[in-house]
Amino acid sequence: FYISSILSFRTKVSFLINSSFNLFTFISAFLIFLLKLSTQSLGRPWYSFALNFHFPRLYCFKCNL
């Protein structure tokens, strides 16, 4: 009983970690989409260069615009 409860707890923890990671990736993708829309409407503001500097592999403004 004790071992099975530990295993179920570990599976619950891993499920929570996976769901939070999926939520984080979804939120970051949505924020990047909003930033892309705002940059296309406003031109190239300062945070486009910041994003291009910090996340060149995640989001490259030179590739997408």
Residue frames relative to the residue before (quaternion, step in Angstrom):
aa qw qx qy qz dx dy dz
F 1.0000 0.0000 0.0000 0.0000 0.00 0.00 0.00
Y 0.6677 0.5146 -0.3043 0.4437 3.57 0.92 -0.93
I 0.6686 0.4960 -0.2987 0.4666 3.58 0.92 -0.91
S 0.6601 0.5032 -0.3178 0.4583 3.59 0.94 -0.82
S 0.6380 0.5125 -0.3375 0.4651 3.60 1.01 -0.71
I 0.6315 0.5184 -0.3322 0.4712 3.59 1.03 -0.76
L 0.6571 0.5072 -0.3142 0.4607 3.59 0.95 -0.85
S 0.6591 0.4917 -0.3190 0.4712 3.59 0.94 -0.82
F 0.6257 0.5274 -0.3391 0.4641 3.60 1.04 -0.72
R 0.6584 0.5021 -0.3161 0.4631 3.58 0.96 -0.84
T 0.6515 0.4972 -0.3298 0.4685 3.59 0.97 -0.74
K 0.6293 0.5219 -0.3396 0.4651 3.60 1.04 -0.71
V 0.6551 0.5093 -0.3132 0.4620 3.58 0.95 -0.86
S 0.6679 0.4882 -0.3108 0.4680 3.58 0.92 -0.86
F 0.6319 0.5214 -0.3371 0.4638 3.59 1.04 -0.70
L 0.6403 0.5129 -0.3244 0.4709 3.59 1.00 -0.80
I 0.6530 0.5089 -0.3189 0.4614 3.59 0.95 -0.86
N 0.6671 0.4981 -0.3079 0.4605 3.58 0.93 -0.87
S 0.6693 0.4935 -0.3123 0.4594 3.60 0.92 -0.85
S 0.6554 0.4937 -0.3229 0.4717 3.61 0.97 -0.77
F 0.6390 0.5133 -0.3344 0.4652 3.60 1.04 -0.71
N 0.6414 0.5058 -0.3248 0.4767 3.59 1.01 -0.77
L 0.6390 0.5170 -0.3219 0.4698 3.59 1.01 -0.80
F 0.6497 0.5163 -0.3151 0.4605 3.58 0.98 -0.83
T 0.6659 0.4885 -0.3118 0.4699 3.58 0.92 -0.84
F 0.6404 0.5185 -0.3308 0.4600 3.59 1.02 -0.76
I 0.6647 0.4966 -0.3085 0.4652 3.59 0.92 -0.89
S 0.6624 0.4993 -0.3180 0.4591 3.60 0.94 -0.82
A 0.6409 0.5083 -0.3300 0.4711 3.59 1.02 -0.75
F 0.6458 0.5138 -0.3208 0.4649 3.60 1.02 -0.78
L 0.6504 0.5046 -0.3173 0.4708 3.59 0.98 -0.80
I 0.6411 0.5118 -0.3252 0.4705 3.58 1.02 -0.77
F 0.6274 0.5284 -0.3313 0.4663 3.57 1.06 -0.74
L 0.6516 0.4991 -0.3119 0.4785 3.59 0.99 -0.82
L 0.6455 0.5126 -0.3228 0.4652 3.58 0.99 -0.80
K 0.6397 0.5189 -0.3323 0.4594 3.57 1.02 -0.76
L 0.6446 0.5090 -0.3236 0.4697 3.59 0.98 -0.81
S 0.6787 0.4853 -0.3038 0.4600 3.59 0.89 -0.89
T 0.6606 0.4912 -0.3269 0.4642 3.60 0.98 -0.71
Q 0.6381 0.5091 -0.3419 0.4656 3.59 1.05 -0.64
S 0.7025 0.4477 -0.2832 0.4753 3.61 1.05 -0.65
L 0.7733 0.3756 -0.1867 0.4754 3.60 0.99 -0.79
G 0.5829 -0.5218 0.4182 0.4616 3.58 1.17 -0.28
R 0.6274 -0.5102 0.3946 0.4363 3.59 -0.98 -0.79
P 0.1215 -0.8107 0.5697 0.0586 3.62 -0.16 1.22
W 0.7520 -0.4343 0.2597 0.4225 3.55 -1.32 0.04
Y 0.6848 0.5037 -0.3252 0.4143 3.61 0.93 -0.76
S 0.5119 0.6049 -0.4480 0.4140 3.60 1.19 -0.14
F 0.6620 0.4786 -0.3065 0.4887 3.58 1.00 -0.77
A 0.6255 0.5309 -0.3415 0.4586 3.59 1.07 -0.70
L 0.6668 0.4817 -0.3028 0.4813 3.59 0.96 -0.85
N 0.6487 0.5119 -0.3216 0.4623 3.56 0.99 -0.79
F 0.6610 0.4924 -0.3066 0.4760 3.58 1.11 -0.61
H 0.7396 0.4314 -0.2412 0.4568 3.59 0.87 -0.94
F 0.8142 0.1530 -0.0590 0.5569 3.60 0.89 -0.89
P 0.0100 -0.8352 0.5498 0.0107 3.64 0.42 1.09
R 0.7005 0.4392 -0.2837 0.4858 3.59 1.05 -0.66
L 0.6516 0.5161 -0.3263 0.4501 3.59 1.05 -0.70
Y 0.8083 -0.0754 0.0997 0.5753 3.57 0.85 -0.92
C 0.0420 -0.8094 0.5854 -0.0204 3.57 -0.50 1.19
F 0.3582 -0.7592 0.5007 0.2111 3.58 -0.52 1.14
K 0.6287 0.5389 -0.3487 0.4391 3.59 1.05 -0.64
C 0.6637 0.4893 -0.3147 0.4702 3.59 1.11 -0.61
N 0.7629 0.4220 -0.2115 0.4417 3.58 0.90 -0.92
L 0.7355 0.3949 -0.2461 0.4925 3.60 1.07 -0.59
